[in-house]
Amino acid sequence: MTSTLHDAAKRAEIIAALRDFADLIETDPTVPTPNDIDAWAHLHRSQGTQAERFAAVHDFAEAHGVAVTEDWKGERKTHKRFGLIELHVFGYADERPEDRIVTRADDPALSAA
């Protein structure tokens, strides 16, 4: 993996921010209680190669026993809930597919129906 996918300084910054946020919720009664928290690890096109980004998504999924899915744009994603915090890991594809016309006759999603 490239260092942009596993940046130690950025990781330390996020850990410090999470601790500050936890302290804030614990000590400031004016902060409304969150229902839950969504956290995102977006692996952008500028971060390594597509293969490295997709491998990082799979590494996380395999380490935490969750599935990887591919969306309609060819991008890979997974998520894992840790109590009330859900971490989404999203690897962007290099290219986005072009929109295309799909007729009923050639739509692969209908051939299985």
C-alpha positions, 0 to 999 in steps of 0.5 A: 500500500502507498503511504497515502492510504495509510498516512500515520500523521493523518491517522494520529490527527483523526485519533486526537479529533475522536478523543476531543469529540468524546470529551466534548460529548462527555463534558458539555451538556449543550451537545445533543446526544448523537443517535449514531456516528458515520465515519468514512474512509474515502480512498480517492483516485489521487491515493495510490493505484486502483489496485491498491485502493481496492486491495485496501478495501478488501484488506479491511473487509477480510480483517473484520469479516465483512463483504465487499460490494461493487457499485454501478460505477465499478467502485468498491465499498464495505462497512463495519459497525462498531457499536454506534459508530459505522465505518465505511471504507470506499475505494474509487475506481479509476474510470467511471463508466459512460452512461449507455442506453440499455434496451430490455432485450440486452439488459443483463439484469432482466435475463435472470428474471 
